[in-house]
Amino acid sequence: MPHWKNEQLQLLLNEQEPQKLFKLAVELVQGLEMTYLGLTLHLQVSAHPPQVVLYNNYPTEWNARLQDADFFRQDPVASLCHRSTLPVLWRDELYREVPHFREAACNHGLRHGWTQSVQDLRHNESQLSVARASGEIGTAEFYEKSSQVLWLCNTLHTLISEHHLSLLAPEPSLSERELEVLKWSAAGKTAEDIAHILSLSTSTVNFHIRSVITKTNAANMAGAIAIAANRGLL
């Protein structure tokens, strides 16, 4: 099984700019002998209509087709992945009712692949697809590589969705103490470390951490740090 190098993974995890982050992800996927990578984010933000954000390295002509919302919605794999987080291997029988969609995708090199989805507690969803033009994907390869694709899907969802959510969400109003806790957390300090530095109890620090997560509308402290970085709060 192809293995990703620790250096590659660290570069990905340390990158904050979405386009650069996605480019690193493409390199990882191509290391799995896949050519194309596509990421579709479905984001829910209060006071905003649902947002759909696309990242991919698909051929220009295929991307032009996907700009048509009606055509985009015809993909049965996307529909399946919206209802389940199990990976869906692309098979001809899935496209029985929309053969033209399958034919068009194959003509643009997206013949063999699969799609993996993840969803978070805030009802945001990411669908990540890997594909290539030739070389049918057998069961052994599918099971061998799907765990890496699942990890990548979760990682990109966390990092890239937080970036876009931070741009859409209102500016969080953090107290001076919350900002201090946030900055020390971003520096890699634990709650116990921060309690010692600020002469607070650990329970008080944890209270501020929960408050920061709530105010930034993040899933966890890592997400809160990413949002704060995008907002220039660090």
PAMAR-757823 format. One record per residue (C-alpha): residue in three letters; x, y, z; residue number from 1. Coordinates in nm, 4 decimals. Layout:
<recs>
rec aa = Ala c1 = X c2 = Y c3 = Z i = NUM
...
</recs>
This chain:
<recs>
rec aa = Met c1 = 0.0000 c2 = 0.0000 c3 = 0.0000 i = 1
rec aa = Pro c1 = 0.1387 c2 = 0.3455 c3 = -0.0843 i = 2
rec aa = His c1 = 0.2410 c2 = 0.5282 c3 = 0.2324 i = 3
rec aa = Trp c1 = 0.2465 c2 = 0.9023 c3 = 0.2823 i = 4
rec aa = Lys c1 = 0.5610 c2 = 1.0465 c3 = 0.4365 i = 5
rec aa = Asn c1 = 0.5429 c2 = 1.2187 c3 = 0.7729 i = 6
rec aa = Glu c1 = 0.6940 c2 = 1.5309 c3 = 0.6169 i = 7
rec aa = Gln c1 = 0.4081 c2 = 1.5494 c3 = 0.3650 i = 8
rec aa = Leu c1 = 0.1444 c2 = 1.5158 c3 = 0.6359 i = 9
rec aa = Gln c1 = 0.3098 c2 = 1.7780 c3 = 0.8551 i = 10
rec aa = Leu c1 = 0.3208 c2 = 2.0248 c3 = 0.5650 i = 11
rec aa = Leu c1 = -0.0503 c2 = 1.9686 c3 = 0.5092 i = 12
rec aa = Leu c1 = -0.1417 c2 = 2.0123 c3 = 0.8749 i = 13
rec aa = Asn c1 = 0.0659 c2 = 2.3274 c3 = 0.9093 i = 14
rec aa = Glu c1 = -0.0732 c2 = 2.5004 c3 = 0.6000 i = 15
rec aa = Gln c1 = -0.3534 c2 = 2.7548 c3 = 0.6533 i = 16
rec aa = Glu c1 = -0.4095 c2 = 2.8977 c3 = 0.3046 i = 17
rec aa = Pro c1 = -0.6849 c2 = 2.6815 c3 = 0.1460 i = 18
rec aa = Gln c1 = -0.5539 c2 = 2.6738 c3 = -0.2117 i = 19
rec aa = Lys c1 = -0.2037 c2 = 2.5757 c3 = -0.0983 i = 20
rec aa = Leu c1 = -0.3555 c2 = 2.3228 c3 = 0.1392 i = 21
rec aa = Phe c1 = -0.5583 c2 = 2.1679 c3 = -0.1412 i = 22
rec aa = Lys c1 = -0.2521 c2 = 2.1529 c3 = -0.3671 i = 23
rec aa = Leu c1 = -0.0693 c2 = 1.9516 c3 = -0.1001 i = 24
rec aa = Ala c1 = -0.3713 c2 = 1.7208 c3 = -0.0774 i = 25
rec aa = Val c1 = -0.3607 c2 = 1.6656 c3 = -0.4550 i = 26
rec aa = Glu c1 = 0.0017 c2 = 1.5541 c3 = -0.4230 i = 27
rec aa = Leu c1 = -0.0971 c2 = 1.3030 c3 = -0.1552 i = 28
rec aa = Val c1 = -0.3776 c2 = 1.1639 c3 = -0.3684 i = 29
rec aa = Gln c1 = -0.1541 c2 = 1.1343 c3 = -0.6721 i = 30
rec aa = Gly c1 = 0.0779 c2 = 0.9322 c3 = -0.4509 i = 31
rec aa = Leu c1 = -0.2121 c2 = 0.6856 c3 = -0.4250 i = 32
rec aa = Glu c1 = -0.2041 c2 = 0.6515 c3 = -0.8062 i = 33
rec aa = Met c1 = -0.5101 c2 = 0.8727 c3 = -0.8516 i = 34
rec aa = Thr c1 = -0.5122 c2 = 1.1717 c3 = -1.0857 i = 35
rec aa = Tyr c1 = -0.7981 c2 = 1.3886 c3 = -0.9699 i = 36
rec aa = Leu c1 = -0.9148 c2 = 1.5190 c3 = -0.6358 i = 37
rec aa = Gly c1 = -1.2420 c2 = 1.6990 c3 = -0.5764 i = 38
rec aa = Leu c1 = -1.3761 c2 = 1.8506 c3 = -0.2548 i = 39
rec aa = Thr c1 = -1.7297 c2 = 1.9854 c3 = -0.2183 i = 40
rec aa = Leu c1 = -1.8148 c2 = 2.1703 c3 = 0.1021 i = 41
rec aa = His c1 = -2.1756 c2 = 2.2189 c3 = 0.2125 i = 42
rec aa = Leu c1 = -2.1692 c2 = 2.4824 c3 = 0.4870 i = 43
rec aa = Gln c1 = -2.4453 c2 = 2.6000 c3 = 0.7180 i = 44
rec aa = Val c1 = -2.4123 c2 = 2.9529 c3 = 0.8556 i = 45
rec aa = Ser c1 = -2.6803 c2 = 3.1378 c3 = 1.0517 i = 46
rec aa = Ala c1 = -2.8387 c2 = 3.4281 c3 = 0.8620 i = 47
rec aa = His c1 = -2.6930 c2 = 3.2926 c3 = 0.5360 i = 48
rec aa = Pro c1 = -2.8328 c2 = 3.0513 c3 = 0.2776 i = 49
rec aa = Pro c1 = -2.6463 c2 = 2.7167 c3 = 0.2602 i = 50
rec aa = Gln c1 = -2.3056 c2 = 2.7672 c3 = 0.1001 i = 51
rec aa = Val c1 = -2.1480 c2 = 2.5267 c3 = -0.1520 i = 52
rec aa = Val c1 = -1.7723 c2 = 2.5611 c3 = -0.2048 i = 53
rec aa = Leu c1 = -1.5788 c2 = 2.3599 c3 = -0.4636 i = 54
rec aa = Tyr c1 = -1.2104 c2 = 2.2697 c3 = -0.4793 i = 55
rec aa = Asn c1 = -1.0742 c2 = 2.0371 c3 = -0.7459 i = 56
rec aa = Asn c1 = -0.8113 c2 = 1.9823 c3 = -1.0130 i = 57
rec aa = Tyr c1 = -1.0642 c2 = 1.8570 c3 = -1.2689 i = 58
rec aa = Pro c1 = -1.0318 c2 = 1.9444 c3 = -1.6395 i = 59
rec aa = Thr c1 = -1.1577 c2 = 2.2935 c3 = -1.7197 i = 60
rec aa = Glu c1 = -1.4320 c2 = 2.1614 c3 = -1.9508 i = 61
rec aa = Trp c1 = -1.5738 c2 = 1.9363 c3 = -1.6780 i = 62
rec aa = Asn c1 = -1.5732 c2 = 2.2195 c3 = -1.4269 i = 63
rec aa = Ala c1 = -1.7693 c2 = 2.4271 c3 = -1.6765 i = 64
rec aa = Arg c1 = -2.0350 c2 = 2.1545 c3 = -1.6832 i = 65
rec aa = Leu c1 = -2.0490 c2 = 2.1467 c3 = -1.3038 i = 66
rec aa = Gln c1 = -2.1311 c2 = 2.5179 c3 = -1.2930 i = 67
rec aa = Asp c1 = -2.4791 c2 = 2.4201 c3 = -1.4110 i = 68
rec aa = Ala c1 = -2.6589 c2 = 2.3551 c3 = -1.0819 i = 69
rec aa = Asp c1 = -2.9151 c2 = 2.1245 c3 = -1.2436 i = 70
rec aa = Phe c1 = -2.6405 c2 = 1.9130 c3 = -1.3985 i = 71
rec aa = Phe c1 = -2.4468 c2 = 1.9127 c3 = -1.0701 i = 72
rec aa = Arg c1 = -2.7490 c2 = 1.7792 c3 = -0.8813 i = 73
rec aa = Gln c1 = -2.7859 c2 = 1.4827 c3 = -1.1182 i = 74
rec aa = Asp c1 = -2.4866 c2 = 1.3025 c3 = -0.9674 i = 75
rec aa = Pro c1 = -2.6319 c2 = 0.9988 c3 = -0.7835 i = 76
rec aa = Val c1 = -2.3075 c2 = 0.9437 c3 = -0.5917 i = 77
rec aa = Ala c1 = -2.3314 c2 = 1.2887 c3 = -0.4355 i = 78
rec aa = Ser c1 = -2.6882 c2 = 1.2115 c3 = -0.3357 i = 79
rec aa = Leu c1 = -2.5848 c2 = 0.8809 c3 = -0.1742 i = 80
rec aa = Cys c1 = -2.2989 c2 = 1.0448 c3 = 0.0123 i = 81
rec aa = His c1 = -2.5332 c2 = 1.3127 c3 = 0.1426 i = 82
rec aa = Arg c1 = -2.7264 c2 = 1.0382 c3 = 0.3230 i = 83
rec aa = Ser c1 = -2.4364 c2 = 0.8221 c3 = 0.4397 i = 84
rec aa = Thr c1 = -2.0711 c2 = 0.8595 c3 = 0.5364 i = 85
rec aa = Leu c1 = -1.9771 c2 = 0.5244 c3 = 0.3841 i = 86
rec aa = Pro c1 = -1.7458 c2 = 0.5520 c3 = 0.0813 i = 87
rec aa = Val c1 = -1.9199 c2 = 0.5043 c3 = -0.2546 i = 88
rec aa = Leu c1 = -1.7278 c2 = 0.3347 c3 = -0.5338 i = 89
rec aa = Trp c1 = -1.8248 c2 = 0.4616 c3 = -0.8785 i = 90
rec aa = Arg c1 = -2.0029 c2 = 0.1845 c3 = -1.0684 i = 91
rec aa = Asp c1 = -2.1956 c2 = 0.2035 c3 = -1.3946 i = 92
rec aa = Glu c1 = -2.5115 c2 = 0.0698 c3 = -1.2313 i = 93
rec aa = Leu c1 = -2.5298 c2 = 0.3732 c3 = -1.0020 i = 94
rec aa = Tyr c1 = -2.5766 c2 = 0.5921 c3 = -1.3098 i = 95
rec aa = Arg c1 = -2.8437 c2 = 0.3797 c3 = -1.4755 i = 96
rec aa = Glu c1 = -3.0973 c2 = 0.6646 c3 = -1.4628 i = 97
rec aa = Val c1 = -2.8467 c2 = 0.9329 c3 = -1.5723 i = 98
rec aa = Pro c1 = -2.6136 c2 = 0.7587 c3 = -1.8215 i = 99
rec aa = His c1 = -2.5327 c2 = 1.0920 c3 = -1.9870 i = 100
rec aa = Phe c1 = -2.3757 c2 = 1.2144 c3 = -1.6614 i = 101
rec aa = Arg c1 = -2.1567 c2 = 0.9040 c3 = -1.6399 i = 102
rec aa = Glu c1 = -2.0578 c2 = 0.9281 c3 = -2.0045 i = 103
rec aa = Ala c1 = -1.9654 c2 = 1.2959 c3 = -1.9744 i = 104
rec aa = Ala c1 = -1.7550 c2 = 1.2322 c3 = -1.6635 i = 105
rec aa = Cys c1 = -1.5724 c2 = 0.9423 c3 = -1.8283 i = 106
rec aa = Asn c1 = -1.5026 c2 = 1.1537 c3 = -2.1358 i = 107
rec aa = His c1 = -1.3229 c2 = 1.4012 c3 = -1.9090 i = 108
rec aa = Gly c1 = -1.1105 c2 = 1.1368 c3 = -1.7380 i = 109
rec aa = Leu c1 = -1.3254 c2 = 1.0792 c3 = -1.4295 i = 110
rec aa = Arg c1 = -1.4026 c2 = 0.7141 c3 = -1.4927 i = 111
rec aa = His c1 = -1.2669 c2 = 0.5173 c3 = -1.1969 i = 112
rec aa = Gly c1 = -1.2897 c2 = 0.6503 c3 = -0.8430 i = 113
rec aa = Trp c1 = -1.4925 c2 = 0.6825 c3 = -0.5281 i = 114
rec aa = Thr c1 = -1.6419 c2 = 0.9488 c3 = -0.3019 i = 115
rec aa = Gln c1 = -1.6160 c2 = 0.9792 c3 = 0.0744 i = 116
rec aa = Ser c1 = -1.8245 c2 = 1.2132 c3 = 0.2868 i = 117
rec aa = Val c1 = -1.7985 c2 = 1.3440 c3 = 0.6422 i = 118
rec aa = Gln c1 = -2.0417 c2 = 1.5489 c3 = 0.8479 i = 119
rec aa = Asp c1 = -1.9883 c2 = 1.7467 c3 = 1.1673 i = 120
rec aa = Leu c1 = -2.2167 c2 = 1.8293 c3 = 1.4578 i = 121
rec aa = Arg c1 = -2.3029 c2 = 2.1677 c3 = 1.3039 i = 122
rec aa = His c1 = -2.4498 c2 = 1.9924 c3 = 0.9962 i = 123
rec aa = Asn c1 = -2.1640 c2 = 2.0963 c3 = 0.7694 i = 124
rec aa = Glu c1 = -2.0668 c2 = 1.8343 c3 = 0.5158 i = 125
rec aa = Ser c1 = -1.7712 c2 = 1.7615 c3 = 0.2898 i = 126
rec aa = Gln c1 = -1.7607 c2 = 1.5185 c3 = -0.0011 i = 127
rec aa = Leu c1 = -1.4164 c2 = 1.4203 c3 = -0.1240 i = 128
rec aa = Ser c1 = -1.3693 c2 = 1.2332 c3 = -0.4531 i = 129
rec aa = Val c1 = -1.0592 c2 = 1.0694 c3 = -0.5994 i = 130
rec aa = Ala c1 = -1.0521 c2 = 0.9570 c3 = -0.9618 i = 131
rec aa = Arg c1 = -0.8436 c2 = 0.8493 c3 = -1.2611 i = 132
rec aa = Ala c1 = -0.9083 c2 = 0.7816 c3 = -1.6278 i = 133
rec aa = Ser c1 = -0.7821 c2 = 0.4231 c3 = -1.6532 i = 134
rec aa = Gly c1 = -0.7243 c2 = 0.1277 c3 = -1.4282 i = 135
rec aa = Glu c1 = -1.0383 c2 = -0.0178 c3 = -1.2741 i = 136
rec aa = Ile c1 = -1.0460 c2 = -0.0018 c3 = -0.8948 i = 137
rec aa = Gly c1 = -1.0760 c2 = -0.3491 c3 = -0.7499 i = 138
rec aa = Thr c1 = -1.2062 c2 = -0.4375 c3 = -0.4065 i = 139
rec aa = Ala c1 = -0.8563 c2 = -0.4867 c3 = -0.2653 i = 140
rec aa = Glu c1 = -0.7341 c2 = -0.1428 c3 = -0.3764 i = 141
rec aa = Phe c1 = -1.0554 c2 = 0.0209 c3 = -0.2603 i = 142
rec aa = Tyr c1 = -1.0275 c2 = -0.1175 c3 = 0.0931 i = 143
rec aa = Glu c1 = -0.6529 c2 = -0.0631 c3 = 0.1001 i = 144
rec aa = Lys c1 = -0.6664 c2 = 0.3086 c3 = 0.0220 i = 145
rec aa = Ser c1 = -1.0067 c2 = 0.4138 c3 = 0.1530 i = 146
rec aa = Ser c1 = -0.8779 c2 = 0.4666 c3 = 0.5074 i = 147
rec aa = Gln c1 = -0.6247 c2 = 0.7228 c3 = 0.3813 i = 148
rec aa = Val c1 = -0.8914 c2 = 0.8984 c3 = 0.1776 i = 149
rec aa = Leu c1 = -1.1190 c2 = 0.9066 c3 = 0.4839 i = 150
rec aa = Trp c1 = -0.8413 c2 = 1.0686 c3 = 0.6899 i = 151
rec aa = Leu c1 = -0.7813 c2 = 1.3234 c3 = 0.4160 i = 152
rec aa = Cys c1 = -1.1520 c2 = 1.3999 c3 = 0.3904 i = 153
rec aa = Asn c1 = -1.1778 c2 = 1.4623 c3 = 0.7648 i = 154
rec aa = Thr c1 = -0.8640 c2 = 1.6757 c3 = 0.7679 i = 155
rec aa = Leu c1 = -0.9616 c2 = 1.8930 c3 = 0.4718 i = 156
rec aa = His c1 = -1.3121 c2 = 1.9313 c3 = 0.6091 i = 157
rec aa = Thr c1 = -1.1789 c2 = 2.0593 c3 = 0.9414 i = 158
rec aa = Leu c1 = -0.9173 c2 = 2.2931 c3 = 0.8002 i = 159
rec aa = Ile c1 = -1.0905 c2 = 2.4318 c3 = 0.4918 i = 160
rec aa = Ser c1 = -1.4460 c2 = 2.4522 c3 = 0.6256 i = 161
rec aa = Glu c1 = -1.3265 c2 = 2.6495 c3 = 0.9291 i = 162
rec aa = His c1 = -1.1604 c2 = 2.8966 c3 = 0.6930 i = 163
rec aa = His c1 = -1.4822 c2 = 2.9614 c3 = 0.4988 i = 164
rec aa = Leu c1 = -1.7038 c2 = 2.9583 c3 = 0.8072 i = 165
rec aa = Ser c1 = -1.4830 c2 = 3.2185 c3 = 0.9701 i = 166
rec aa = Leu c1 = -1.5281 c2 = 3.4484 c3 = 0.6694 i = 167
rec aa = Leu c1 = -1.9048 c2 = 3.4095 c3 = 0.6741 i = 168
rec aa = Ala c1 = -1.9611 c2 = 3.4244 c3 = 1.0488 i = 169
rec aa = Pro c1 = -1.9882 c2 = 3.7547 c3 = 1.2366 i = 170
rec aa = Glu c1 = -1.6785 c2 = 3.8828 c3 = 1.4161 i = 171
rec aa = Pro c1 = -1.6534 c2 = 3.6996 c3 = 1.7502 i = 172
rec aa = Ser c1 = -1.6531 c2 = 3.9275 c3 = 2.0532 i = 173
rec aa = Leu c1 = -1.3865 c2 = 3.7830 c3 = 2.2830 i = 174
rec aa = Ser c1 = -1.2909 c2 = 3.9203 c3 = 2.6220 i = 175
rec aa = Glu c1 = -0.9312 c2 = 4.0092 c3 = 2.7017 i = 176
rec aa = Arg c1 = -0.8958 c2 = 3.6924 c3 = 2.9113 i = 177
rec aa = Glu c1 = -1.0441 c2 = 3.4766 c3 = 2.6369 i = 178
rec aa = Leu c1 = -0.7957 c2 = 3.6240 c3 = 2.3896 i = 179
rec aa = Glu c1 = -0.5109 c2 = 3.5425 c3 = 2.6269 i = 180
rec aa = Val c1 = -0.6268 c2 = 3.1828 c3 = 2.6594 i = 181
rec aa = Leu c1 = -0.6737 c2 = 3.1603 c3 = 2.2840 i = 182
rec aa = Lys c1 = -0.3246 c2 = 3.2889 c3 = 2.2086 i = 183
rec aa = Trp c1 = -0.1580 c2 = 3.0521 c3 = 2.4547 i = 184
rec aa = Ser c1 = -0.3619 c2 = 2.7623 c3 = 2.3125 i = 185
rec aa = Ala c1 = -0.2456 c2 = 2.8580 c3 = 1.9628 i = 186
rec aa = Ala c1 = 0.1111 c2 = 2.8446 c3 = 2.0977 i = 187
rec aa = Gly c1 = 0.0556 c2 = 2.4791 c3 = 2.1883 i = 188
rec aa = Lys c1 = -0.0006 c2 = 2.5200 c3 = 2.5625 i = 189
rec aa = Thr c1 = -0.2351 c2 = 2.2874 c3 = 2.7518 i = 190
rec aa = Ala c1 = -0.5068 c2 = 2.4087 c3 = 2.9882 i = 191
rec aa = Glu c1 = -0.2776 c2 = 2.3205 c3 = 3.2785 i = 192
rec aa = Asp c1 = 0.0081 c2 = 2.5205 c3 = 3.1245 i = 193
rec aa = Ile c1 = -0.2159 c2 = 2.8222 c3 = 3.0665 i = 194
rec aa = Ala c1 = -0.3508 c2 = 2.8027 c3 = 3.4215 i = 195
rec aa = His c1 = 0.0063 c2 = 2.8222 c3 = 3.5531 i = 196
rec aa = Ile c1 = 0.1034 c2 = 3.1063 c3 = 3.3183 i = 197
rec aa = Leu c1 = -0.2034 c2 = 3.3200 c3 = 3.3966 i = 198
rec aa = Ser c1 = -0.2278 c2 = 3.2230 c3 = 3.7650 i = 199
rec aa = Leu c1 = -0.5748 c2 = 3.0754 c3 = 3.7146 i = 200
rec aa = Ser c1 = -0.7324 c2 = 2.7450 c3 = 3.8051 i = 201
rec aa = Thr c1 = -0.7477 c2 = 2.4806 c3 = 3.5339 i = 202
rec aa = Ser c1 = -1.1280 c2 = 2.4769 c3 = 3.5584 i = 203
rec aa = Thr c1 = -1.1357 c2 = 2.8525 c3 = 3.4893 i = 204
rec aa = Val c1 = -0.9131 c2 = 2.8089 c3 = 3.1855 i = 205
rec aa = Asn c1 = -1.1380 c2 = 2.5295 c3 = 3.0592 i = 206
rec aa = Phe c1 = -1.4374 c2 = 2.7600 c3 = 3.1075 i = 207
rec aa = His c1 = -1.2707 c2 = 3.0227 c3 = 2.8881 i = 208
rec aa = Ile c1 = -1.1807 c2 = 2.7588 c3 = 2.6282 i = 209
rec aa = Arg c1 = -1.5445 c2 = 2.6476 c3 = 2.6058 i = 210
rec aa = Ser c1 = -1.6515 c2 = 3.0113 c3 = 2.5766 i = 211
rec aa = Val c1 = -1.4042 c2 = 3.0758 c3 = 2.2924 i = 212
rec aa = Ile c1 = -1.5277 c2 = 2.7684 c3 = 2.1038 i = 213
rec aa = Thr c1 = -1.8898 c2 = 2.8794 c3 = 2.1441 i = 214
rec aa = Lys c1 = -1.8273 c2 = 3.2407 c3 = 2.0422 i = 215
rec aa = Thr c1 = -1.6293 c2 = 3.1431 c3 = 1.7312 i = 216
rec aa = Asn c1 = -1.8892 c2 = 2.8809 c3 = 1.6348 i = 217
rec aa = Ala c1 = -1.6082 c2 = 2.6253 c3 = 1.6059 i = 218
rec aa = Ala c1 = -1.6226 c2 = 2.2495 c3 = 1.6556 i = 219
rec aa = Asn c1 = -1.3205 c2 = 2.2455 c3 = 1.8882 i = 220
rec aa = Met c1 = -1.0281 c2 = 2.4596 c3 = 2.0018 i = 221
rec aa = Ala c1 = -0.8275 c2 = 2.3794 c3 = 1.6893 i = 222
rec aa = Gly c1 = -1.1139 c2 = 2.5190 c3 = 1.4825 i = 223
rec aa = Ala c1 = -1.1387 c2 = 2.8255 c3 = 1.7069 i = 224
rec aa = Ile c1 = -0.7672 c2 = 2.8905 c3 = 1.6584 i = 225
rec aa = Ala c1 = -0.8056 c2 = 2.8618 c3 = 1.2792 i = 226
rec aa = Ile c1 = -1.0985 c2 = 3.1060 c3 = 1.2813 i = 227
rec aa = Ala c1 = -0.9099 c2 = 3.3488 c3 = 1.5041 i = 228
rec aa = Ala c1 = -0.6081 c2 = 3.3325 c3 = 1.2743 i = 229
rec aa = Asn c1 = -0.8251 c2 = 3.4078 c3 = 0.9703 i = 230
rec aa = Arg c1 = -0.9798 c2 = 3.7021 c3 = 1.1557 i = 231
rec aa = Gly c1 = -0.6396 c2 = 3.8411 c3 = 1.2552 i = 232
rec aa = Leu c1 = -0.7097 c2 = 3.7919 c3 = 1.6255 i = 233
rec aa = Leu c1 = -0.3773 c2 = 3.6226 c3 = 1.6872 i = 234
</recs>
